[in-house]
């Protein structure tokens, strides 16, 4: 089994951290299901679809 390159994984982590920071700056957050919600109302802004076509 091959393992991912550590530098590659660190770069992906940076991208995700930047994305979460951007969401926070817009008053948004990711919930435990990966959906994007408004921080104050907890209303879903973007629902992640679990179905792949």
CHARMM internal coordinates of N, CA and C (Angstrom, degrees):
IC EDIT
DIST 1 N 1 CA 1.4458
DIST 1 CA 1 C 1.5295
ANGL 1 N 1 CA 1 C 108.96
DIST 1 C 2 N 1.3141
ANGL 1 CA 1 C 2 N 115.05
DIHE 1 N 1 CA 1 C 2 N 133.67
DIST 2 N 2 CA 1.4625
ANGL 1 C 2 N 2 CA 120.24
DIHE 1 CA 1 C 2 N 2 CA 178.66
DIST 2 CA 2 C 1.5208
ANGL 2 N 2 CA 2 C 110.26
DIHE 1 C 2 N 2 CA 2 C -87.72
DIST 2 C 3 N 1.3306
ANGL 2 CA 2 C 3 N 115.52
DIHE 2 N 2 CA 2 C 3 N 146.33
DIST 3 N 3 CA 1.4532
ANGL 2 C 3 N 3 CA 120.94
DIHE 2 CA 2 C 3 N 3 CA 177.75
DIST 3 CA 3 C 1.5236
ANGL 3 N 3 CA 3 C 108.44
DIHE 2 C 3 N 3 CA 3 C -110.14
DIST 3 C 4 N 1.3371
ANGL 3 CA 3 C 4 N 115.45
DIHE 3 N 3 CA 3 C 4 N 146.94
DIST 4 N 4 CA 1.4603
ANGL 3 C 4 N 4 CA 120.44
DIHE 3 CA 3 C 4 N 4 CA 179.96
DIST 4 CA 4 C 1.5283
ANGL 4 N 4 CA 4 C 109.75
DIHE 3 C 4 N 4 CA 4 C -68.97
DIST 4 C 5 N 1.3068
ANGL 4 CA 4 C 5 N 114.27
DIHE 4 N 4 CA 4 C 5 N 146.67
DIST 5 N 5 CA 1.4634
ANGL 4 C 5 N 5 CA 121.58
DIHE 4 CA 4 C 5 N 5 CA 177.31
DIST 5 CA 5 C 1.5248
ANGL 5 N 5 CA 5 C 109.61
DIHE 4 C 5 N 5 CA 5 C -64.10
DIST 5 C 6 N 1.3205
ANGL 5 CA 5 C 6 N 116.96
DIHE 5 N 5 CA 5 C 6 N 133.64
DIST 6 N 6 CA 1.4686
ANGL 5 C 6 N 6 CA 122.00
DIHE 5 CA 5 C 6 N 6 CA -177.37
DIST 6 CA 6 C 1.5276
ANGL 6 N 6 CA 6 C 111.32
DIHE 5 C 6 N 6 CA 6 C -59.58
DIST 6 C 7 N 1.3221
ANGL 6 CA 6 C 7 N 118.36
DIHE 6 N 6 CA 6 C 7 N -40.34
DIST 7 N 7 CA 1.4700
ANGL 6 C 7 N 7 CA 121.20
DIHE 6 CA 6 C 7 N 7 CA 179.14
DIST 7 CA 7 C 1.5262
ANGL 7 N 7 CA 7 C 111.00
DIHE 6 C 7 N 7 CA 7 C -63.01
DIST 7 C 8 N 1.3242
ANGL 7 CA 7 C 8 N 116.21
DIHE 7 N 7 CA 7 C 8 N -39.47
DIST 8 N 8 CA 1.4612
ANGL 7 C 8 N 8 CA 121.10
DIHE 7 CA 7 C 8 N 8 CA 178.31
DIST 8 CA 8 C 1.5358
ANGL 8 N 8 CA 8 C 109.97
DIHE 7 C 8 N 8 CA 8 C -62.24
DIST 8 C 9 N 1.3384
ANGL 8 CA 8 C 9 N 116.80
DIHE 8 N 8 CA 8 C 9 N -46.22
DIST 9 N 9 CA 1.4587
ANGL 8 C 9 N 9 CA 120.54
DIHE 8 CA 8 C 9 N 9 CA 179.71
DIST 9 CA 9 C 1.5238
ANGL 9 N 9 CA 9 C 111.88
DIHE 8 C 9 N 9 CA 9 C -64.00
DIST 9 C 10 N 1.3217
ANGL 9 CA 9 C 10 N 117.44
DIHE 9 N 9 CA 9 C 10 N -37.77
DIST 10 N 10 CA 1.4618
ANGL 9 C 10 N 10 CA 120.85
DIHE 9 CA 9 C 10 N 10 CA 177.31
DIST 10 CA 10 C 1.5196
ANGL 10 N 10 CA 10 C 111.23
DIHE 9 C 10 N 10 CA 10 C -64.61
DIST 10 C 11 N 1.3286
ANGL 10 CA 10 C 11 N 116.78
DIHE 10 N 10 CA 10 C 11 N -37.72
DIST 11 N 11 CA 1.4689
ANGL 10 C 11 N 11 CA 120.74
DIHE 10 CA 10 C 11 N 11 CA 178.18
DIST 11 CA 11 C 1.5349
ANGL 11 N 11 CA 11 C 110.43
DIHE 10 C 11 N 11 CA 11 C -66.21
DIST 11 C 12 N 1.3321
ANGL 11 CA 11 C 12 N 117.55
DIHE 11 N 11 CA 11 C 12 N -41.58
DIST 12 N 12 CA 1.4646
ANGL 11 C 12 N 12 CA 121.22
DIHE 11 CA 11 C 12 N 12 CA 177.27
DIST 12 CA 12 C 1.5251
ANGL 12 N 12 CA 12 C 109.93
DIHE 11 C 12 N 12 CA 12 C -62.64
DIST 12 C 13 N 1.3201
ANGL 12 CA 12 C 13 N 117.60
DIHE 12 N 12 CA 12 C 13 N -41.55
DIST 13 N 13 CA 1.4692
ANGL 12 C 13 N 13 CA 121.59
DIHE 12 CA 12 C 13 N 13 CA 178.68
DIST 13 CA 13 C 1.5225
ANGL 13 N 13 CA 13 C 110.50
DIHE 12 C 13 N 13 CA 13 C -61.48
DIST 13 C 14 N 1.3377
ANGL 13 CA 13 C 14 N 117.41
DIHE 13 N 13 CA 13 C 14 N -41.12
DIST 14 N 14 CA 1.4680
ANGL 13 C 14 N 14 CA 120.77
DIHE 13 CA 13 C 14 N 14 CA 177.80
DIST 14 CA 14 C 1.5271
ANGL 14 N 14 CA 14 C 110.89
DIHE 13 C 14 N 14 CA 14 C -61.12
DIST 14 C 15 N 1.3279
ANGL 14 CA 14 C 15 N 116.15
DIHE 14 N 14 CA 14 C 15 N -42.34
DIST 15 N 15 CA 1.4679
ANGL 14 C 15 N 15 CA 120.78
DIHE 14 CA 14 C 15 N 15 CA -179.70
DIST 15 CA 15 C 1.5257
ANGL 15 N 15 CA 15 C 110.09
DIHE 14 C 15 N 15 CA 15 C -62.60
DIST 15 C 16 N 1.3223
ANGL 15 CA 15 C 16 N 116.61
DIHE 15 N 15 CA 15 C 16 N -45.59
DIST 16 N 16 CA 1.4650
ANGL 15 C 16 N 16 CA 120.53
DIHE 15 CA 15 C 16 N 16 CA -179.91
DIST 16 CA 16 C 1.5255
ANGL 16 N 16 CA 16 C 110.51
DIHE 15 C 16 N 16 CA 16 C -65.42
DIST 16 C 17 N 1.3240
ANGL 16 CA 16 C 17 N 117.72
DIHE 16 N 16 CA 16 C 17 N -43.12
DIST 17 N 17 CA 1.4658
ANGL 16 C 17 N 17 CA 121.19
DIHE 16 CA 16 C 17 N 17 CA 177.99
DIST 17 CA 17 C 1.5238
ANGL 17 N 17 CA 17 C 110.88
DIHE 16 C 17 N 17 CA 17 C -60.00
DIST 17 C 18 N 1.3285
ANGL 17 CA 17 C 18 N 117.21
DIHE 17 N 17 CA 17 C 18 N -42.96
DIST 18 N 18 CA 1.4688
ANGL 17 C 18 N 18 CA 120.90
DIHE 17 CA 17 C 18 N 18 CA 178.06
DIST 18 CA 18 C 1.5238
ANGL 18 N 18 CA 18 C 111.29
DIHE 17 C 18 N 18 CA 18 C -63.51
DIST 18 C 19 N 1.3377
ANGL 18 CA 18 C 19 N 116.84
DIHE 18 N 18 CA 18 C 19 N -38.54
DIST 19 N 19 CA 1.4627
ANGL 18 C 19 N 19 CA 121.73
DIHE 18 CA 18 C 19 N 19 CA 179.68
DIST 19 CA 19 C 1.5271
ANGL 19 N 19 CA 19 C 110.34
DIHE 18 C 19 N 19 CA 19 C -65.00
DIST 19 C 20 N 1.3303
ANGL 19 CA 19 C 20 N 117.18
DIHE 19 N 19 CA 19 C 20 N -46.15
DIST 20 N 20 CA 1.4570
ANGL 19 C 20 N 20 CA 121.20
DIHE 19 CA 19 C 20 N 20 CA 179.45
DIST 20 CA 20 C 1.5268
ANGL 20 N 20 CA 20 C 110.26
DIHE 19 C 20 N 20 CA 20 C -64.47
DIST 20 C 21 N 1.3214
ANGL 20 CA 20 C 21 N 117.04
DIHE 20 N 20 CA 20 C 21 N -39.17
DIST 21 N 21 CA 1.4711
ANGL 20 C 21 N 21 CA 120.83
DIHE 20 CA 20 C 21 N 21 CA 176.83
DIST 21 CA 21 C 1.5246
ANGL 21 N 21 CA 21 C 110.77
DIHE 20 C 21 N 21 CA 21 C -63.24
DIST 21 C 22 N 1.3279
ANGL 21 CA 21 C 22 N 117.21
DIHE 21 N 21 CA 21 C 22 N -40.90
DIST 22 N 22 CA 1.4641
ANGL 21 C 22 N 22 CA 121.20
DIHE 21 CA 21 C 22 N 22 CA 177.37
DIST 22 CA 22 C 1.5312
ANGL 22 N 22 CA 22 C 110.38
DIHE 21 C 22 N 22 CA 22 C -63.15
DIST 22 C 23 N 1.3295
ANGL 22 CA 22 C 23 N 117.33
DIHE 22 N 22 CA 22 C 23 N -45.43
DIST 23 N 23 CA 1.4647
ANGL 22 C 23 N 23 CA 120.32
DIHE 22 CA 22 C 23 N 23 CA 178.55
DIST 23 CA 23 C 1.5224
ANGL 23 N 23 CA 23 C 110.40
DIHE 22 C 23 N 23 CA 23 C -57.95
DIST 23 C 24 N 1.3290
ANGL 23 CA 23 C 24 N 116.49
DIHE 23 N 23 CA 23 C 24 N -44.85
DIST 24 N 24 CA 1.4628
ANGL 23 C 24 N 24 CA 120.49
DIHE 23 CA 23 C 24 N 24 CA -179.87
DIST 24 CA 24 C 1.5267
ANGL 24 N 24 CA 24 C 110.87
DIHE 23 C 24 N 24 CA 24 C -60.87
DIST 24 C 25 N 1.3281
ANGL 24 CA 24 C 25 N 117.20
DIHE 24 N 24 CA 24 C 25 N -37.99
DIST 25 N 25 CA 1.4651
ANGL 24 C 25 N 25 CA 120.45
DIHE 24 CA 24 C 25 N 25 CA -179.96
DIST 25 CA 25 C 1.5270
ANGL 25 N 25 CA 25 C 111.82
DIHE 24 C 25 N 25 CA 25 C -67.64
DIST 25 C 26 N 1.3309
ANGL 25 CA 25 C 26 N 116.44
DIHE 25 N 25 CA 25 C 26 N -19.09
DIST 26 N 26 CA 1.4596
ANGL 25 C 26 N 26 CA 121.56
DIHE 25 CA 25 C 26 N 26 CA 179.66
DIST 26 CA 26 C 1.5310
ANGL 26 N 26 CA 26 C 111.87
DIHE 25 C 26 N 26 CA 26 C -99.33
DIST 26 C 27 N 1.3497
ANGL 26 CA 26 C 27 N 117.08
DIHE 26 N 26 CA 26 C 27 N 5.20
DIST 27 N 27 CA 1.4587
ANGL 26 C 27 N 27 CA 120.87
DIHE 26 CA 26 C 27 N 27 CA -178.73
DIST 27 CA 27 C 1.5098
ANGL 27 N 27 CA 27 C 113.05
DIHE 26 C 27 N 27 CA 27 C 78.97
DIST 27 C 28 N 1.3216
ANGL 27 CA 27 C 28 N 116.22
DIHE 27 N 27 CA 27 C 28 N 26.88
DIST 28 N 28 CA 1.4629
ANGL 27 C 28 N 28 CA 122.08
DIHE 27 CA 27 C 28 N 28 CA -177.84
DIST 28 CA 28 C 1.5218
ANGL 28 N 28 CA 28 C 110.05
DIHE 27 C 28 N 28 CA 28 C -121.61
DIST 28 C 29 N 1.3464
ANGL 28 CA 28 C 29 N 115.13
DIHE 28 N 28 CA 28 C 29 N 162.96
DIST 29 N 29 CA 1.4540
ANGL 28 C 29 N 29 CA 120.52
DIHE 28 CA 28 C 29 N 29 CA 176.48
DIST 29 CA 29 C 1.5202
ANGL 29 N 29 CA 29 C 109.51
DIHE 28 C 29 N 29 CA 29 C -149.46
DIST 29 C 30 N 1.3231
ANGL 29 CA 29 C 30 N 116.76
DIHE 29 N 29 CA 29 C 30 N 160.64
DIST 30 N 30 CA 1.4579
ANGL 29 C 30 N 30 CA 122.04
DIHE 29 CA 29 C 30 N 30 CA 172.60
DIST 30 CA 30 C 1.5138
ANGL 30 N 30 CA 30 C 108.27
DIHE 29 C 30 N 30 CA 30 C -92.50
DIST 30 C 31 N 1.3374
ANGL 30 CA 30 C 31 N 117.32
DIHE 30 N 30 CA 30 C 31 N 134.63
DIST 31 N 31 CA 1.4592
ANGL 30 C 31 N 31 CA 118.41
DIHE 30 CA 30 C 31 N 31 CA 174.91
DIST 31 CA 31 C 1.5255
ANGL 31 N 31 CA 31 C 109.43
DIHE 30 C 31 N 31 CA 31 C -92.31
DIST 31 C 32 N 1.3286
ANGL 31 CA 31 C 32 N 116.37
DIHE 31 N 31 CA 31 C 32 N -178.12
DIST 32 N 32 CA 1.4612
ANGL 31 C 32 N 32 CA 120.37
DIHE 31 CA 31 C 32 N 32 CA -175.91
DIST 32 CA 32 C 1.5263
ANGL 32 N 32 CA 32 C 113.53
DIHE 31 C 32 N 32 CA 32 C -65.55
DIST 32 C 33 N 1.3351
ANGL 32 CA 32 C 33 N 117.82
DIHE 32 N 32 CA 32 C 33 N -18.00
DIST 33 N 33 CA 1.4596
ANGL 32 C 33 N 33 CA 121.82
DIHE 32 CA 32 C 33 N 33 CA 177.95
DIST 33 CA 33 C 1.5259
ANGL 33 N 33 CA 33 C 112.76
DIHE 32 C 33 N 33 CA 33 C -92.63
DIST 33 C 34 N 1.3323
ANGL 33 CA 33 C 34 N 116.93
DIHE 33 N 33 CA 33 C 34 N -3.60
DIST 34 N 34 CA 1.4546
ANGL 33 C 34 N 34 CA 120.79
DIHE 33 CA 33 C 34 N 34 CA -178.83
DIST 34 CA 34 C 1.5173
ANGL 34 N 34 CA 34 C 113.57
DIHE 33 C 34 N 34 CA 34 C 90.67
DIST 34 C 35 N 1.3293
ANGL 34 CA 34 C 35 N 116.70
DIHE 34 N 34 CA 34 C 35 N 2.01
DIST 35 N 35 CA 1.4623
ANGL 34 C 35 N 35 CA 120.57
DIHE 34 CA 34 C 35 N 35 CA 177.21
DIST 35 CA 35 C 1.5296
ANGL 35 N 35 CA 35 C 109.02
DIHE 34 C 35 N 35 CA 35 C -78.40
DIST 35 C 36 N 1.3216
ANGL 35 CA 35 C 36 N 116.13
DIHE 35 N 35 CA 35 C 36 N 150.82
DIST 36 N 36 CA 1.4626
ANGL 35 C 36 N 36 CA 121.29
DIHE 35 CA 35 C 36 N 36 CA 177.61
DIST 36 CA 36 C 1.5194
ANGL 36 N 36 CA 36 C 107.98
DIHE 35 C 36 N 36 CA 36 C -95.45
DIST 36 C 37 N 1.3463
ANGL 36 CA 36 C 37 N 115.77
DIHE 36 N 36 CA 36 C 37 N 127.84
DIST 37 N 37 CA 1.4603
ANGL 36 C 37 N 37 CA 121.83
DIHE 36 CA 36 C 37 N 37 CA -177.81
DIST 37 CA 37 C 1.5201
ANGL 37 N 37 CA 37 C 110.33
DIHE 36 C 37 N 37 CA 37 C -126.35
DIST 37 C 38 N 1.3375
ANGL 37 CA 37 C 38 N 114.79
DIHE 37 N 37 CA 37 C 38 N 153.64
DIST 38 N 38 CA 1.4514
ANGL 37 C 38 N 38 CA 121.37
DIHE 37 CA 37 C 38 N 38 CA 171.88
DIST 38 CA 38 C 1.5258
ANGL 38 N 38 CA 38 C 107.53
DIHE 37 C 38 N 38 CA 38 C -69.20
DIST 38 C 39 N 1.3145
ANGL 38 CA 38 C 39 N 117.85
DIHE 38 N 38 CA 38 C 39 N 134.63
DIST 39 N 39 CA 1.4591
ANGL 38 C 39 N 39 CA 122.42
DIHE 38 CA 38 C 39 N 39 CA -176.41
DIST 39 CA 39 C 1.5327
ANGL 39 N 39 CA 39 C 111.53
DIHE 38 C 39 N 39 CA 39 C -61.78
DIST 39 C 40 N 1.3158
ANGL 39 CA 39 C 40 N 117.62
DIHE 39 N 39 CA 39 C 40 N -38.23
DIST 40 N 40 CA 1.4579
ANGL 39 C 40 N 40 CA 121.38
DIHE 39 CA 39 C 40 N 40 CA -172.38
DIST 40 CA 40 C 1.5235
ANGL 40 N 40 CA 40 C 112.83
DIHE 39 C 40 N 40 CA 40 C -88.17
DIST 40 C 41 N 1.3292
ANGL 40 CA 40 C 41 N 117.95
DIHE 40 N 40 CA 40 C 41 N -45.26
DIST 41 N 41 CA 1.4676
ANGL 40 C 41 N 41 CA 120.72
DIHE 40 CA 40 C 41 N 41 CA -176.48
DIST 41 CA 41 C 1.5192
ANGL 41 N 41 CA 41 C 112.54
DIHE 40 C 41 N 41 CA 41 C -92.43
DIST 41 C 42 N 1.3352
ANGL 41 CA 41 C 42 N 117.42
DIHE 41 N 41 CA 41 C 42 N -15.09
DIST 42 N 42 CA 1.4727
ANGL 41 C 42 N 42 CA 124.14
DIHE 41 CA 41 C 42 N 42 CA -176.90
DIST 42 CA 42 C 1.5290
ANGL 42 N 42 CA 42 C 111.90
DIHE 41 C 42 N 42 CA 42 C 63.93
DIST 42 C 43 N 1.3458
ANGL 42 CA 42 C 43 N 116.37
DIHE 42 N 42 CA 42 C 43 N 13.23
DIST 43 N 43 CA 1.4618
ANGL 42 C 43 N 43 CA 121.82
DIHE 42 CA 42 C 43 N 43 CA 177.49
DIST 43 CA 43 C 1.5266
ANGL 43 N 43 CA 43 C 109.35
DIHE 42 C 43 N 43 CA 43 C -72.44
DIST 43 C 44 N 1.3313
ANGL 43 CA 43 C 44 N 116.21
DIHE 43 N 43 CA 43 C 44 N 138.82
DIST 44 N 44 CA 1.4645
ANGL 43 C 44 N 44 CA 120.02
DIHE 43 CA 43 C 44 N 44 CA 178.40
DIST 44 CA 44 C 1.5186
ANGL 44 N 44 CA 44 C 110.12
DIHE 43 C 44 N 44 CA 44 C -69.54
DIST 44 C 45 N 1.3130
ANGL 44 CA 44 C 45 N 115.29
DIHE 44 N 44 CA 44 C 45 N 132.22
DIST 45 N 45 CA 1.4564
ANGL 44 C 45 N 45 CA 121.91
DIHE 44 CA 44 C 45 N 45 CA 177.07
DIST 45 CA 45 C 1.5266
ANGL 45 N 45 CA 45 C 108.68
DIHE 44 C 45 N 45 CA 45 C -100.76
DIST 45 C 46 N 1.3359
ANGL 45 CA 45 C 46 N 115.72
DIHE 45 N 45 CA 45 C 46 N -38.39
DIST 46 N 46 CA 1.4567
ANGL 45 C 46 N 46 CA 121.40
DIHE 45 CA 45 C 46 N 46 CA 178.91
DIST 46 CA 46 C 1.5157
ANGL 46 N 46 CA 46 C 107.95
DIHE 45 C 46 N 46 CA 46 C -143.75
DIST 46 C 47 N 1.3312
ANGL 46 CA 46 C 47 N 115.85
DIHE 46 N 46 CA 46 C 47 N 121.53
DIST 47 N 47 CA 1.4555
ANGL 46 C 47 N 47 CA 120.61
DIHE 46 CA 46 C 47 N 47 CA 179.37
DIST 47 CA 47 C 1.5200
ANGL 47 N 47 CA 47 C 108.57
DIHE 46 C 47 N 47 CA 47 C -97.61
DIST 47 C 48 N 1.3240
ANGL 47 CA 47 C 48 N 116.50
DIHE 47 N 47 CA 47 C 48 N 132.98
DIST 48 N 48 CA 1.4520
ANGL 47 C 48 N 48 CA 121.83
DIHE 47 CA 47 C 48 N 48 CA 176.90
DIST 48 CA 48 C 1.5172
ANGL 48 N 48 CA 48 C 108.48
DIHE 47 C 48 N 48 CA 48 C -81.61
DIST 48 C 49 N 1.3218
ANGL 48 CA 48 C 49 N 116.52
DIHE 48 N 48 CA 48 C 49 N 127.02
DIST 49 N 49 CA 1.4622
ANGL 48 C 49 N 49 CA 121.98
DIHE 48 CA 48 C 49 N 49 CA -179.92
DIST 49 CA 49 C 1.5210
ANGL 49 N 49 CA 49 C 109.05
DIHE 48 C 49 N 49 CA 49 C -86.68
DIST 49 C 50 N 1.3118
ANGL 49 CA 49 C 50 N 117.15
DIHE 49 N 49 CA 49 C 50 N 123.37
DIST 50 N 50 CA 1.4642
ANGL 49 C 50 N 50 CA 121.39
DIHE 49 CA 49 C 50 N 50 CA -179.98
DIST 50 CA 50 C 1.5232
ANGL 50 N 50 CA 50 C 113.13
DIHE 49 C 50 N 50 CA 50 C -79.62
DIST 50 C 51 N 1.3111
ANGL 50 CA 50 C 51 N 117.97
DIHE 50 N 50 CA 50 C 51 N -10.28
DIST 51 N 51 CA 1.4638
ANGL 50 C 51 N 51 CA 121.48
DIHE 50 CA 50 C 51 N 51 CA -177.01
DIST 51 CA 51 C 1.5165
ANGL 51 N 51 CA 51 C 110.04
DIHE 50 C 51 N 51 CA 51 C -91.79
DIST 51 C 52 N 1.3005
ANGL 51 CA 51 C 52 N 116.15
DIHE 51 N 51 CA 51 C 52 N 130.50
DIST 52 N 52 CA 1.4642
ANGL 51 C 52 N 52 CA 121.69
DIHE 51 CA 51 C 52 N 52 CA 176.61
DIST 52 CA 52 C 1.4996
ANGL 52 N 52 CA 52 C 109.07
DIHE 51 C 52 N 52 CA 52 C -110.04
DIST 52 C 53 N 1.3111
ANGL 52 CA 52 C 53 N 116.57
DIHE 52 N 52 CA 52 C 53 N 134.51
DIST 53 N 53 CA 1.4634
ANGL 52 C 53 N 53 CA 120.94
DIHE 52 CA 52 C 53 N 53 CA -179.17
DIST 53 CA 53 C 1.4989
ANGL 53 N 53 CA 53 C 110.08
DIHE 52 C 53 N 53 CA 53 C -110.29
END
COOR INIT
IC SEED 1 N 1 CA 1 C
IC BUILD
